[in-house]
Amino acid sequence: MSLSPRIENITEIPVSALAYIGDAVYEMQMRLHYLLPPRTAKQYHQLVVSQVRAEQQANLLEKLDLTDFESDLVRRGRNAAGSISRKVDPHIYQKATGFEALIGYLYLADRDRLDQIFTQLLSHIDTPSPP
């Protein structure tokens, strides 16, 4: 069993499911990003949460250089956003869902492009000084 399966027919996966996977992939990437230097569990948590919040995802989405296909995927993800949190502005929530759908799609379909997107994203994320 492979830890990173390739999906043969990605067009059958609902955009909401791509966002579900993208949420997990993005959080894992942020956890890896902040892994060094060593920190306390609370510090790791605070740093990661600051990046996986809908507001930050929506902000980062605006900074990405996307292809037309990727922009369309983000739009479909925004439109597929399910029940909207009462804590977050609906437009921000929709953008974050589009962002997550993009990450999920690229994780399943194009890892090289996902690496390029993460390189773009990390250039916009402040790395705090060591504790």
Backbone bond lengths (Angstrom), bond angles and torsions (degrees), N, CA, C in turn:
res aa  C-N    CA-C-N  psi(-1)  N-CA   C-N-CA  omega(-1)  CA-C   N-CA-C  phi
1 M - - - 1.450 - - 1.519 109.38 -
2 S 1.307 116.31 130.70 1.458 121.78 -179.82 1.524 110.47 -86.83
3 L 1.318 116.26 141.51 1.459 120.64 177.08 1.525 111.99 -75.85
4 S 1.304 117.20 -19.31 1.454 120.74 179.85 1.525 109.67 -130.89
5 P 1.329 115.72 81.42 1.463 119.86 -175.28 1.521 112.59 -67.33
6 R 1.291 115.26 149.71 1.460 121.87 172.43 1.524 106.50 -100.22
7 I 1.290 116.62 132.19 1.452 122.05 -179.93 1.521 108.02 -93.59
8 E 1.319 116.25 126.66 1.461 120.55 -177.01 1.534 112.78 -70.07
9 N 1.332 116.86 -45.24 1.464 119.23 -176.57 1.528 109.44 -120.82
10 I 1.299 115.64 80.11 1.463 121.58 -174.31 1.532 112.08 -65.90
11 T 1.322 117.05 -21.62 1.464 119.65 -179.65 1.529 112.06 -65.97
12 E 1.335 117.25 -17.15 1.464 120.57 179.21 1.529 112.65 -82.99
13 I 1.309 116.79 -10.35 1.466 120.38 -177.73 1.525 108.91 -85.45
14 P 1.328 117.93 125.28 1.469 120.00 178.46 1.528 111.00 -62.25
15 V 1.309 116.08 147.39 1.461 121.30 -179.87 1.528 110.29 -58.26
16 S 1.323 117.16 -35.55 1.467 119.54 178.83 1.527 110.79 -63.36
17 A 1.335 117.72 -33.90 1.461 120.92 176.98 1.525 111.05 -71.75
18 L 1.325 116.85 -34.63 1.467 119.89 175.16 1.528 109.97 -62.78
19 A 1.332 116.38 -40.36 1.471 120.50 178.04 1.526 110.36 -64.92
20 Y 1.311 116.86 -38.72 1.465 122.10 178.53 1.530 110.52 -59.44
21 I 1.326 116.12 -47.15 1.467 121.27 178.46 1.524 109.84 -68.90
22 G 1.320 116.50 -41.83 1.467 120.54 -179.10 1.517 112.68 -60.90
23 D 1.318 116.94 -36.44 1.461 121.49 177.22 1.531 109.96 -59.31
24 A 1.313 116.84 -46.43 1.464 121.34 -179.01 1.529 111.49 -67.63
25 V 1.324 116.72 -42.82 1.465 121.13 -179.12 1.529 109.98 -63.91
26 Y 1.324 116.46 -44.51 1.469 120.04 -179.18 1.528 110.90 -64.51
27 E 1.324 116.79 -42.85 1.467 118.69 178.72 1.526 110.59 -62.79
28 M 1.320 118.16 -41.67 1.461 120.92 177.97 1.529 110.53 -61.40
29 Q 1.317 116.76 -41.67 1.464 120.00 179.35 1.531 110.64 -62.66
30 M 1.321 117.19 -40.55 1.457 120.14 178.61 1.530 110.83 -67.92
31 R 1.314 117.28 -37.07 1.469 119.92 176.45 1.526 110.25 -62.53
32 L 1.317 116.87 -42.93 1.460 120.57 178.09 1.529 111.20 -65.36
33 H 1.315 116.46 -39.41 1.465 121.59 -179.54 1.524 111.58 -59.16
34 Y 1.311 116.67 -39.41 1.467 121.11 -176.44 1.530 113.44 -95.70
35 L 1.308 117.60 8.19 1.466 121.15 -175.75 1.533 113.06 -62.20
36 L 1.305 116.50 -38.25 1.464 120.99 178.47 1.520 109.73 -119.92
37 P 1.283 119.47 142.09 1.462 127.39 0.20 1.526 110.49 -72.05
38 P 1.350 115.92 161.97 1.467 119.27 179.37 1.530 111.75 -56.88
39 R 1.331 114.34 142.94 1.456 121.92 -179.61 1.528 108.25 -138.55
40 T 1.319 115.41 175.28 1.466 119.23 173.00 1.524 108.10 -78.10
41 A 1.318 116.63 162.22 1.467 120.96 177.90 1.520 110.23 -58.59
42 K 1.308 117.34 -39.29 1.461 120.93 179.54 1.531 111.04 -64.24
43 Q 1.321 117.36 -41.27 1.462 120.47 178.48 1.525 111.22 -65.68
44 Y 1.341 116.66 -44.24 1.470 119.36 175.75 1.523 109.76 -55.24
45 H 1.318 115.63 -49.45 1.464 121.01 -177.42 1.527 111.25 -58.45
46 Q 1.304 117.72 -47.63 1.465 121.46 -178.00 1.527 111.49 -62.17
47 L 1.320 116.62 -42.62 1.460 119.96 179.48 1.526 111.77 -64.81
48 V 1.306 116.23 -45.81 1.466 120.01 -178.07 1.523 110.69 -66.83
49 V 1.318 117.03 -45.33 1.465 119.90 179.94 1.524 111.06 -59.66
50 S 1.326 116.89 -35.69 1.472 119.51 179.54 1.529 111.48 -62.68
51 Q 1.330 117.45 -24.84 1.465 121.04 -178.62 1.517 113.78 -97.08
52 V 1.321 118.49 -24.50 1.460 119.65 -176.82 1.528 112.53 -95.14
53 R 1.313 117.60 0.19 1.464 121.23 176.23 1.530 109.54 -65.07
54 A 1.308 116.56 147.39 1.466 121.63 -178.67 1.523 111.63 -56.24
55 E 1.323 117.16 -39.87 1.466 120.42 -178.58 1.528 111.22 -61.38
56 Q 1.326 116.72 -42.21 1.468 120.14 -179.70 1.521 110.84 -70.53
57 Q 1.329 117.29 -39.76 1.462 119.65 178.07 1.529 110.50 -62.15
58 A 1.319 116.89 -43.30 1.471 120.79 178.64 1.524 110.34 -62.83
59 N 1.313 116.70 -40.39 1.463 121.63 178.68 1.525 110.74 -63.91
60 L 1.314 117.11 -45.90 1.462 120.82 -179.57 1.525 111.64 -66.30
61 L 1.309 116.78 -36.05 1.462 120.79 179.12 1.530 110.82 -55.90
62 E 1.315 116.23 -39.93 1.469 121.39 -179.22 1.529 112.33 -64.16
63 K 1.315 117.75 -20.19 1.462 121.97 -175.66 1.520 113.61 -96.00
64 L 1.325 116.50 -5.91 1.455 120.09 -177.07 1.519 111.91 -82.30
65 D 1.311 115.60 144.09 1.457 123.01 174.56 1.526 106.97 -95.86
66 L 1.336 116.38 97.53 1.462 121.75 -172.75 1.520 111.67 -102.97
67 T 1.318 115.25 152.88 1.457 121.27 171.94 1.532 108.40 -75.71
68 D 1.317 116.51 169.39 1.471 120.00 177.04 1.527 110.55 -61.70
69 F 1.337 116.31 -41.26 1.463 119.90 178.68 1.525 110.82 -60.93
70 E 1.325 116.48 -45.29 1.462 120.84 -179.30 1.532 111.17 -64.69
71 S 1.309 116.65 -40.51 1.471 120.33 177.38 1.522 110.88 -62.10
72 D 1.333 116.42 -39.49 1.463 120.52 177.56 1.524 110.51 -65.82
73 L 1.312 117.28 -40.40 1.467 121.69 177.75 1.530 110.41 -62.17
74 V 1.326 117.26 -43.08 1.463 121.58 177.43 1.530 109.82 -61.21
75 R 1.337 116.39 -43.23 1.471 120.33 178.86 1.519 110.86 -60.94
76 R 1.331 116.55 -43.73 1.464 120.21 178.24 1.525 110.58 -64.39
77 G 1.319 116.59 -37.91 1.465 120.37 176.81 1.519 112.01 -64.17
78 R 1.328 116.25 -41.38 1.480 120.00 177.22 1.520 109.93 -60.50
79 N 1.317 115.60 -44.12 1.460 120.03 -177.84 1.523 112.38 -69.50
80 A 1.334 117.20 -22.70 1.465 121.42 -178.26 1.524 112.24 -91.49
81 A 1.331 116.77 -0.43 1.471 119.71 -177.95 1.522 108.81 -55.24
82 G 1.318 114.77 127.34 1.463 120.68 -177.63 1.511 111.89 -77.11
83 S 1.316 115.73 -140.93 1.463 120.27 -178.41 1.520 109.27 -62.50
84 I 1.298 114.66 129.84 1.451 121.62 -173.83 1.522 109.85 -90.10
85 S 1.309 114.18 133.37 1.458 121.16 178.94 1.526 110.22 -62.55
86 R 1.307 116.40 141.28 1.465 120.34 176.75 1.522 111.23 -74.39
87 K 1.324 116.99 -14.09 1.459 121.26 -177.17 1.524 112.79 -86.73
88 V 1.334 116.76 -14.94 1.460 121.24 -173.56 1.524 109.69 -123.69
89 D 1.328 116.04 140.20 1.456 122.19 174.77 1.538 108.69 -55.37
90 P 1.337 118.04 133.26 1.474 120.62 -176.45 1.529 114.13 -56.01
91 H 1.330 117.81 -37.13 1.472 120.24 -179.95 1.523 111.08 -67.53
92 I 1.314 116.84 -37.83 1.463 121.02 177.79 1.519 109.79 -67.38
93 Y 1.321 116.30 -43.85 1.466 120.69 178.63 1.530 110.74 -59.23
94 Q 1.322 116.68 -42.66 1.457 120.82 -179.96 1.532 111.12 -65.23
95 K 1.329 116.90 -42.60 1.469 119.57 177.33 1.523 110.86 -61.78
96 A 1.335 116.54 -43.14 1.464 120.49 179.87 1.527 110.48 -62.44
97 T 1.315 117.48 -38.77 1.460 120.68 178.04 1.525 110.48 -65.65
98 G 1.318 117.18 -40.10 1.466 120.84 175.29 1.519 111.75 -62.03
99 F 1.326 116.33 -42.21 1.461 122.61 176.24 1.529 110.39 -58.46
100 E 1.320 116.70 -47.75 1.462 121.57 -179.05 1.528 111.21 -65.27
101 A 1.335 117.48 -37.58 1.470 120.68 177.69 1.531 110.07 -62.48
102 L 1.320 116.44 -41.39 1.463 120.63 177.60 1.523 110.82 -61.21
103 I 1.325 117.01 -47.80 1.458 121.21 -179.42 1.532 109.79 -61.56
104 G 1.334 117.25 -44.13 1.463 120.82 179.35 1.518 112.19 -62.13
105 Y 1.320 116.16 -44.65 1.468 119.86 179.33 1.528 110.50 -60.99
106 L 1.322 116.40 -48.93 1.464 119.41 -177.75 1.522 112.01 -64.99
107 Y 1.317 117.04 -34.16 1.459 120.13 176.98 1.530 110.32 -60.94
108 L 1.314 116.31 -40.87 1.461 120.78 -177.47 1.530 113.24 -83.10
109 A 1.323 117.58 -27.99 1.458 119.91 -169.47 1.526 115.66 -115.01
110 D 1.328 118.31 -28.31 1.471 119.14 -171.75 1.527 110.31 -154.20
111 R 1.324 115.79 83.08 1.469 120.70 -176.73 1.529 112.46 -64.97
112 D 1.322 117.13 -32.49 1.470 118.79 178.54 1.530 110.24 -63.99
113 R 1.310 116.61 -43.58 1.463 119.67 178.53 1.530 110.27 -67.45
114 L 1.325 117.00 -37.21 1.464 119.96 176.77 1.523 110.29 -59.38
115 D 1.331 117.22 -41.96 1.461 120.61 176.97 1.531 110.71 -60.53
116 Q 1.319 117.29 -40.55 1.467 120.79 177.86 1.531 111.01 -63.08
117 I 1.323 115.85 -42.28 1.475 120.65 179.30 1.521 109.63 -64.29
118 F 1.328 118.00 -44.05 1.459 120.29 179.26 1.527 110.95 -64.44
119 T 1.316 117.64 -35.52 1.468 119.76 175.64 1.528 110.16 -62.46
120 Q 1.334 116.68 -43.30 1.470 120.04 176.11 1.522 110.57 -61.11
121 L 1.317 116.06 -46.89 1.473 120.43 -177.67 1.524 111.50 -61.05
122 L 1.317 116.48 -47.37 1.460 120.06 -175.70 1.529 111.72 -65.37
123 S 1.318 117.38 -24.15 1.470 119.22 177.20 1.529 111.10 -71.01
124 H 1.331 117.26 -15.23 1.468 122.12 -179.81 1.529 113.12 -105.66
125 I 1.327 116.17 3.58 1.461 120.21 -177.98 1.521 108.55 -106.99
126 D 1.304 115.85 126.38 1.459 120.54 176.83 1.511 109.65 -71.21
127 T 1.307 115.64 131.36 1.447 120.81 174.99 1.516 107.44 -99.36
128 P 1.330 116.69 116.43 1.455 119.27 -177.65 1.525 112.23 -68.62
129 S 1.297 115.51 156.95 1.460 119.58 177.06 1.520 109.64 -68.06
130 P 1.312 117.48 157.71 1.480 120.19 -179.73 1.515 111.12 -58.16
131 P 1.340 115.47 152.32 1.472 120.14 -178.54 1.526 111.88 -66.75
